Amino acid sequence: MSVPGNPSSQSFKLSHVEQRVHSPLKRRELSNTFHFEIVSQPFNLSTMDLTSGIEKMCVGQQPVFPGVRGATCLSCKGICSGFIPHSWRKVCTVCGCSVEDHGSSCDLDDDHKIGRLLADSKYAHLTAKVKGIRVYKRNRMVVTNSVVSKKDPTFNTITYDWAPPGLTQKLAMLYMALVPEEKRPVAGTEGAMYRRRQLMRQLPVYDQDPSLCNGSLSEDQLQAMSVFMKCYKEEALGVGEVALPGEGGANPPPVIKGHRQKNGAVTGGPRKAPIIQSDPNTTSTNGTDDHYKKSKYHCSGCGELTPLDSPVVYAEGAGYDKQWHPTCFVCSECGEALVDLVYFWKEGELLCGRHYCQRTRPRCAGCDELIFCEDYKKGIDSRAWHQDHYCCWRCGQGLDSPCSCPQTPYPSPV
């Protein structure tokens, strides 16, 4: 590949990851030393059999992500011989650790899961319909810098597995610079692994798709789950918008008929943050630079001032009078960064999908799935259980009577 506009550029071969993301571009900006691409295209699924791929996710009536089966545990550090799924608990039968402790899902699974989540919501424009299935149009960002040397020019290419949509080159790079290095989703790094593990943790696939729950749900349970999903898509679900302070709401999600806020107002209209006149006599507690002195926008997370030239994150559900530093846009329950800026707004708080759901519905401490029946067990520690999951996951004996199995405790509530 040669860089247009640079007569001294030489052809160079991209890795398989970079070849994959160099598809029709959403934006391209070039200079003699810098090449920047943001790609907003789903994978080419036209030749793939999605049905068989989804079927592979179910092993023993449990969703198992392709690539995890047989994978060694990242927490046990070599003790586990490889992931073997339990029939209903989301753990490895060898070491007892969770699915996400054994590896990550694949891009297709992630894009399909988020596509299903955003479908039938006002954020459906971030998805594409491929063979009848909604797939997330995940932005990937490729940055290529030329390396000056006495020999032939070489190139240093960085591929981000995800980037906020709709940003300019400068704003995208400023945003990534504010993300802690260990959490930046650079392909092949710990940051990319962190992102995928958080996708599995924050957005469990069985919270969205009843066909991936253990066993078969009754008609009443299916109806309750359907109503629950419809409500949170209309009232709580959102995708954060990255912009400079005071500029949020310039590109709101399109208005969809029937999607209304609790107060009856139609969502989706632009609601610019109020412009507050700066006071030249006011000093900042967060530094002495001029860009802090001129700013009157405060982070809704930490309360500190936000520099006018530094990107912040807006949550349309919270209103555009609120903004967050990128590092403050976190779940108020677990404190983790909201993966891919997907959030749920409930009672004035940002939540990840997992903690929004279990604040609204009980979650089984055994199988980790939401409970949509009224006949469930409540343990002495106040945790909820499906009736048939209130037992030792190794031998099946009820938890009220101790068994002789090696004690691998159930995880604490999260």
C-alpha positions as CSV (number, residue, x, y, z in Angstrom):
1,M,0.0,0.0,0.0
2,S,1.4,3.4,-0.9
3,V,0.4,6.6,0.9
4,P,-1.2,9.1,-1.6
5,G,0.3,12.5,-1.6
6,N,3.7,11.3,-0.4
7,P,6.1,10.8,-3.3
8,S,8.7,9.2,-1.0
9,S,6.4,6.6,0.4
10,Q,7.1,3.0,-0.3
11,S,4.7,0.0,-0.5
12,F,4.3,-1.9,2.7
13,K,2.3,-5.0,3.7
14,L,-0.4,-4.7,6.4
15,S,-1.0,-7.4,9.0
16,H,-4.2,-9.5,8.7
17,V,-5.9,-7.3,11.2
18,E,-5.0,-4.1,9.3
19,Q,-6.0,-5.6,6.0
20,R,-9.4,-6.5,7.5
21,V,-10.1,-2.9,8.6
22,H,-9.0,-1.2,5.4
23,S,-12.4,-1.3,3.8
24,P,-14.5,1.6,2.4
25,L,-13.6,4.6,4.6
26,K,-15.7,6.9,6.6
27,R,-13.0,9.5,6.9
28,R,-9.4,9.8,5.6
29,E,-6.9,12.5,6.3
30,L,-3.4,12.4,5.0
31,S,-0.1,14.3,5.4
32,N,3.4,13.6,4.5
33,T,4.0,11.9,7.8
34,F,0.6,10.8,9.1
35,H,-2.1,8.5,7.8
36,F,-5.5,8.3,9.6
37,E,-8.5,6.1,8.9
38,I,-11.8,5.6,10.8
39,V,-13.8,2.7,9.4
40,S,-17.4,2.3,10.2
41,Q,-18.3,-0.9,8.5
42,P,-19.5,-4.3,9.8
43,F,-17.6,-7.4,8.9
44,N,-18.4,-8.9,5.4
45,L,-20.8,-11.5,6.5
46,S,-22.3,-12.2,3.1
47,T,-20.5,-15.5,2.7
48,M,-20.7,-16.6,6.3
49,D,-23.3,-18.9,7.8
50,L,-24.5,-17.0,10.9
51,T,-26.9,-19.7,12.0
52,S,-24.2,-22.2,12.4
53,G,-22.1,-19.7,14.2
54,I,-24.8,-19.0,16.7
55,E,-25.5,-22.6,17.3
56,K,-21.8,-23.1,18.2
57,M,-22.4,-20.7,21.1
58,C,-24.7,-23.2,22.8
59,V,-23.1,-26.1,24.5
60,G,-25.2,-28.0,27.0
61,Q,-27.9,-25.3,26.9
62,Q,-25.3,-22.7,27.9
63,P,-23.8,-19.9,25.7
64,V,-20.1,-20.5,25.2
65,F,-18.1,-18.1,23.2
66,P,-16.2,-19.6,20.3
67,G,-12.5,-19.6,21.1
68,V,-13.0,-20.1,24.8
69,R,-13.5,-23.9,24.9
70,G,-10.2,-25.5,25.8
71,A,-8.6,-22.1,26.6
72,T,-6.4,-22.0,29.7
73,C,-7.5,-19.8,32.6
74,L,-6.0,-16.3,32.7
75,S,-6.5,-16.2,36.5
76,C,-5.2,-19.6,37.5
77,K,-1.9,-19.0,35.7
78,G,-1.4,-22.5,34.2
79,I,-3.2,-24.5,36.9
80,C,-6.3,-25.0,34.6
81,S,-5.8,-27.5,31.8
82,G,-8.4,-25.8,29.6
83,F,-11.9,-24.5,29.7
84,I,-14.7,-27.1,30.0
85,P,-18.1,-25.6,30.4
86,H,-20.6,-26.5,33.1
87,S,-24.0,-27.5,32.0
88,W,-25.7,-24.5,33.4
89,R,-23.3,-22.4,35.4
90,K,-21.1,-19.9,33.5
91,V,-17.9,-21.4,34.8
92,C,-15.1,-23.9,33.9
93,T,-15.7,-27.3,35.6
94,V,-11.9,-27.7,35.9
95,C,-11.0,-24.6,38.0
96,G,-14.4,-22.9,38.7
97,C,-13.4,-19.6,37.1
98,S,-15.7,-17.6,34.8
99,V,-15.9,-17.6,31.0
100,E,-14.3,-14.2,30.7
101,D,-11.3,-15.5,32.9
102,H,-10.5,-18.0,30.1
103,G,-10.3,-15.7,27.1
104,S,-12.3,-13.4,25.0
105,S,-15.1,-13.6,22.5
106,C,-14.5,-13.0,18.8
107,D,-15.3,-9.9,16.8
108,L,-18.3,-11.5,15.1
109,D,-19.9,-12.4,18.5
110,D,-19.2,-8.9,19.9
111,D,-20.7,-7.1,16.9
112,H,-23.7,-9.4,16.7
113,K,-24.4,-9.0,20.5
114,I,-24.2,-5.2,20.4
115,G,-26.2,-5.1,17.1
116,R,-28.9,-7.1,18.8
117,L,-28.8,-4.8,21.8
118,L,-29.1,-1.6,19.8
119,A,-31.8,-3.0,17.4
120,D,-35.3,-1.6,17.8
121,S,-33.8,1.4,19.7
122,K,-33.0,5.0,18.6
123,Y,-29.4,3.8,18.2
124,A,-30.3,1.3,15.5
125,H,-28.5,3.6,13.0
126,L,-25.2,2.3,14.5
127,T,-26.1,-1.1,13.2
128,A,-26.5,-2.8,9.8
129,K,-28.8,-5.5,8.8
130,V,-26.9,-8.5,7.2
131,K,-28.8,-11.6,6.2
132,G,-31.6,-10.6,8.4
133,I,-29.4,-10.1,11.5
134,R,-28.5,-6.8,13.1
135,V,-24.7,-6.3,13.3
136,Y,-22.9,-3.4,15.1
137,K,-21.1,-1.0,12.8
138,R,-18.1,-0.8,15.1
139,N,-15.6,1.9,14.3
140,R,-12.0,0.8,13.9
141,M,-9.3,3.4,13.7
142,V,-5.9,2.9,12.0
143,V,-3.1,5.4,12.5
144,T,0.0,5.2,10.4
145,N,3.1,7.3,11.1
146,S,6.1,7.3,8.8
147,V,9.4,6.6,10.5
148,V,12.3,8.8,9.3
149,S,15.5,6.9,8.7
150,K,18.5,7.0,6.4
151,K,17.3,3.8,4.8
152,D,14.0,3.3,3.0
153,P,11.0,4.9,4.7
154,T,9.2,2.6,7.2
155,F,5.8,2.9,8.8
156,N,4.5,2.4,12.3
157,T,0.8,1.4,12.2
158,I,-1.5,1.3,15.2
159,T,-4.9,-0.3,14.9
160,Y,-7.6,0.4,17.4
161,D,-10.3,-2.3,17.7
162,W,-12.8,0.4,18.6
163,A,-13.1,4.2,18.4
164,P,-16.0,6.6,19.1
165,P,-18.0,7.2,15.9
166,G,-18.2,10.5,14.1
167,L,-15.0,12.1,15.3
168,T,-12.4,14.1,13.4
169,Q,-8.8,13.0,13.4
170,K,-7.7,15.4,16.1
171,L,-10.6,14.7,18.4
172,A,-10.3,10.9,18.0
173,M,-6.6,11.1,18.9
174,L,-7.2,13.4,21.8
175,Y,-9.9,11.0,23.2
176,M,-7.6,8.0,22.9
177,A,-4.8,9.9,24.7
178,L,-7.1,10.5,27.7
179,V,-7.8,6.7,28.0
180,P,-5.4,5.0,30.3
181,E,-2.8,3.2,28.3
182,E,-3.6,-0.2,29.7
183,K,-7.2,0.2,28.6
184,R,-6.7,1.6,25.1
185,P,-8.2,-0.9,22.7
186,V,-5.1,-1.3,20.5
187,A,-5.2,-4.6,18.6
188,G,-3.2,-7.3,20.1
189,T,-2.6,-5.6,23.5
190,E,-3.9,-6.0,27.0
191,G,-6.2,-3.0,26.4
192,A,-7.9,-4.9,23.6
193,M,-8.3,-7.9,25.8
194,Y,-9.7,-5.7,28.6
195,R,-12.3,-4.3,26.2
196,R,-13.5,-7.8,25.2
197,R,-13.7,-9.1,28.7
198,Q,-15.7,-6.0,29.7
199,L,-18.1,-6.7,26.8
200,M,-18.7,-10.1,28.2
201,R,-19.0,-8.9,31.7
202,Q,-21.0,-5.7,31.3
203,L,-23.3,-7.0,28.5
204,P,-24.1,-10.7,29.1
205,V,-25.5,-12.2,26.0
206,Y,-28.1,-14.1,27.9
207,D,-29.6,-10.8,29.3
208,Q,-30.7,-10.0,25.7
209,D,-31.6,-13.3,24.0
210,P,-34.0,-15.8,25.7
211,S,-32.8,-18.5,23.4
212,L,-29.4,-18.4,25.1
213,C,-30.8,-18.9,28.6
214,N,-30.6,-22.2,30.4
215,G,-33.5,-24.5,29.6
216,S,-36.7,-23.2,28.1
217,L,-38.5,-20.2,29.5
218,S,-42.3,-20.4,29.9
219,E,-44.6,-18.2,27.9
220,D,-45.1,-15.9,30.9
221,Q,-41.3,-15.7,31.4
222,L,-40.7,-15.0,27.7
223,Q,-43.3,-12.2,27.8
224,A,-41.8,-10.7,30.9
225,M,-38.4,-10.7,29.4
226,S,-39.7,-9.2,26.2
227,V,-41.4,-6.3,28.0
228,F,-38.3,-5.8,30.2
229,M,-36.0,-5.5,27.1
230,K,-38.4,-3.2,25.3
231,C,-38.6,-0.9,28.4
232,Y,-34.9,-0.5,28.9
233,K,-34.3,0.1,25.2
234,E,-36.8,3.0,25.3
235,E,-36.0,4.4,28.7
236,A,-32.5,3.6,29.7
237,L,-30.2,2.5,26.9
238,G,-27.7,4.9,25.4
239,V,-24.4,5.3,23.6
240,G,-22.1,8.1,24.8
241,E,-21.2,10.9,22.4
242,V,-17.7,12.3,22.4
243,A,-17.4,16.1,21.8
244,L,-15.7,19.2,23.1
245,P,-17.3,20.9,26.2
246,G,-20.5,22.7,25.2
247,E,-20.8,21.0,21.8
248,G,-22.7,17.9,22.8
249,G,-25.9,17.2,21.0
250,A,-24.8,18.4,17.6
251,N,-25.5,14.9,16.1
252,P,-28.2,13.4,18.3
253,P,-29.7,10.0,17.5
254,P,-32.6,10.1,15.1
255,V,-36.0,10.5,16.6
256,I,-38.0,7.2,16.4
257,K,-41.7,7.3,16.6
258,G,-42.9,5.9,19.9
259,H,-39.7,6.4,21.8
260,R,-40.5,8.7,24.6
261,Q,-38.9,9.7,27.9
262,K,-40.7,9.1,31.2
263,N,-41.9,12.7,31.2
264,G,-43.5,12.2,27.8
265,A,-41.1,14.3,25.8
266,V,-39.8,12.8,22.5
267,T,-36.2,11.9,22.8
268,G,-33.5,12.5,20.2
269,G,-33.7,16.3,19.7
270,P,-30.6,18.4,20.1
271,R,-30.1,19.8,23.6
272,K,-27.0,21.9,23.7
273,A,-25.3,22.5,27.0
274,P,-25.9,25.9,28.3
275,I,-23.3,28.5,27.4
276,I,-22.1,30.0,30.6
277,Q,-20.1,33.3,30.5
278,S,-16.6,32.9,31.8
279,D,-15.5,35.0,34.8
280,P,-11.9,36.2,34.3
281,N,-11.5,36.6,38.0
282,T,-12.3,32.9,38.6
283,T,-9.4,30.6,39.1
284,S,-9.4,26.8,38.7
285,T,-8.7,24.2,41.3
286,N,-7.5,21.9,38.7
287,G,-4.6,23.8,37.3
288,T,-3.5,27.3,36.2
289,D,-3.6,26.9,32.4
290,D,-5.7,29.4,30.5
291,H,-7.9,26.7,29.0
292,Y,-9.0,25.8,32.5
293,K,-9.7,29.4,33.5
294,K,-11.9,29.9,30.5
295,S,-14.0,26.8,31.1
296,K,-17.1,26.7,33.2
297,Y,-18.1,23.2,32.3
298,H,-17.7,20.7,35.2
299,C,-17.4,16.9,34.9
300,S,-20.5,15.2,36.4
301,G,-18.3,12.5,37.7
302,C,-15.5,14.1,39.6
303,G,-16.8,17.7,39.7
304,E,-13.5,19.1,38.2
305,L,-13.5,21.6,35.4
306,T,-13.2,20.3,31.9
307,P,-10.7,22.1,29.5
308,L,-12.4,23.6,26.5
309,D,-10.0,21.9,24.1
310,S,-10.3,18.5,25.7
311,P,-13.0,16.0,24.7
312,V,-15.7,14.9,27.1
313,V,-18.5,12.3,26.9
314,Y,-22.2,13.2,26.8
315,A,-25.0,10.9,27.7
316,E,-28.2,11.9,25.7
317,G,-30.4,10.2,28.4
318,A,-28.9,12.4,31.1
319,G,-29.3,15.6,29.1
320,Y,-26.6,17.7,27.5
321,D,-26.1,19.9,30.5
322,K,-24.0,17.0,31.9
323,Q,-20.6,15.9,30.6
324,W,-17.9,13.5,31.9
325,H,-14.2,13.2,31.5
326,P,-13.5,10.0,29.5
327,T,-12.0,8.4,32.6
328,C,-15.1,9.4,34.6
329,F,-17.6,7.8,32.2
330,V,-17.9,4.7,34.3
331,C,-20.6,2.5,35.9
332,S,-21.6,3.9,39.3
333,E,-21.9,0.4,40.6
334,C,-18.7,-1.4,39.6
335,G,-16.6,1.6,38.7
336,E,-15.5,0.1,35.4
337,A,-15.3,2.2,32.2
338,L,-18.5,1.8,30.2
339,V,-17.3,-0.4,27.3
340,D,-17.8,1.1,23.8
341,L,-19.6,4.0,25.7
342,V,-22.8,1.8,26.0
343,Y,-24.6,3.0,29.1
344,F,-27.9,2.7,31.0
345,W,-29.3,5.7,32.7
346,K,-31.3,5.0,35.9
347,E,-32.3,7.4,38.7
348,G,-29.6,9.9,37.9
349,E,-26.8,7.3,37.6
350,L,-24.7,5.8,34.8
351,L,-24.8,2.0,34.9
352,C,-23.4,-0.8,32.8
353,G,-25.8,-3.3,31.3
354,R,-25.2,-5.9,34.0
355,H,-25.8,-3.7,36.9
356,Y,-28.8,-1.9,35.4
357,C,-30.5,-5.3,34.8
358,Q,-29.9,-6.6,38.2
359,R,-31.1,-3.4,39.9
360,T,-34.3,-4.0,38.0
361,R,-34.6,-7.8,38.1
362,P,-33.1,-10.5,40.5
363,R,-30.1,-12.3,39.1
364,C,-29.5,-16.0,39.9
365,A,-26.3,-16.4,41.9
366,G,-25.9,-19.8,40.3
367,C,-26.3,-19.4,36.6
368,D,-25.9,-15.6,36.4
369,E,-29.1,-15.2,34.5
370,L,-31.9,-12.8,35.2
371,I,-34.9,-14.4,36.9
372,F,-38.3,-13.8,35.3
373,C,-40.4,-16.1,37.5
374,E,-41.9,-15.4,40.9
375,D,-41.1,-18.8,42.3
376,Y,-37.4,-18.4,43.1
377,K,-35.2,-19.0,46.2
378,K,-33.7,-16.3,48.3
379,G,-30.6,-17.4,50.3
380,I,-29.6,-16.3,53.8
381,D,-27.2,-13.8,52.2
382,S,-30.1,-12.2,50.3
383,R,-28.9,-13.5,46.9
384,A,-31.5,-14.8,44.5
385,W,-31.5,-18.3,43.0
386,H,-33.5,-20.3,40.5
387,Q,-35.0,-23.2,42.6
388,D,-33.0,-25.9,40.8
389,H,-29.7,-23.9,41.0
390,Y,-29.7,-23.6,44.8
391,C,-27.3,-26.4,45.1
392,C,-23.6,-27.5,44.9
393,W,-22.7,-27.0,41.2
394,R,-20.5,-30.1,41.4
395,C,-22.7,-32.7,42.9
396,G,-26.2,-31.1,43.0
397,Q,-26.8,-31.3,46.7
398,G,-28.8,-28.4,48.2
399,L,-26.8,-25.6,49.8
400,D,-28.7,-25.9,53.1
401,S,-26.8,-29.2,53.7
402,P,-23.0,-29.3,53.4
403,C,-21.5,-31.8,50.9
404,S,-18.1,-33.3,50.6
405,C,-17.1,-31.7,47.3
406,P,-14.0,-29.4,47.1
407,Q,-15.3,-26.0,48.1
408,T,-15.3,-23.7,45.1
409,P,-17.5,-20.9,46.4
410,Y,-20.1,-19.1,44.3
411,P,-19.0,-15.6,43.4
412,S,-20.0,-12.8,45.6
413,P,-22.6,-10.4,44.3
414,V,-21.3,-7.9,41.8
